[in-house]
């Protein structure tokens, strides 16, 4: 199962991104495609614990980039 992460609020983007960690707590999926903005440690750590493969491109300012499935990301 694939779950695409999108968040829409009236708050700032930063608030939306950090609340995304709370959104994925109950998700049971194999993959988690999300925009580059969701490349935050909290989401990546949660994915690792839940054995969910994050399909999230690395932010440009990340010192160690990580790979993602580009074919799966386009969907």
N, C-alpha and C positions, 0 to 999 in steps of 0.2 A: 504494500500500500504506500502511496505517495501522498504527502500532505504539504501543500504550498503555504508558506507563511506570509501573510499580508496583514497589515494593521492599519486601521484608519481611525484617527481620533482628532478632536479639536486641539489637543495638546501639541507640544512641540515634538519634533521628530525624535529627539533624545528620549522623551517620556514614552513614546510609542515603542521604540526599540527595546528599552528596558522592561516594559510591560510584556513584550513578546516572550521573554523567558517564562513568565507566569502562564502565558497562553499554551506553551508546549508541554507543560508538566504532565497533563493527562493524555497526551497524544501517544498512540501506539502505531508507529509507522516504520517502514524500512528506510525511507529517504525523507529528507527535509530540504526541499529547494527553497531558497530565499535570496533576496537581493543582497548585493554587496554591503549594504548598510547594516544588515543583520549579522555581519561577521564580528561578533563580540564573544569574548571568552565565556560568558555565562551560557550562551546558547551552545557553543561548541563543547563545553564540558558536560552539559546536560545530555547532548547527543551521544557523547562517549559513554556515559553511564548507562543510558537506555539502549545502547547499541543501535542507534539511528545514524545512518550515513548522512552527514550534512552536505548538501549540494549548494554551497555558498562560495562565490568567488572571494578571494582575499582582498581586503582593503589595500589600497596602494601604499599606505603608510605602515603596514604590518612588517615587522622586521623579519619574520620567518613566514613566508607564504605557505599555503596548503593547497593541495590539488583538489579539484572537484570534477565531477563528470559533466563535461560540456554538453554532451548529447542529452542527458537527462535534464540539465539546467534549462534548456531552451523550451521545455514544455512547462 
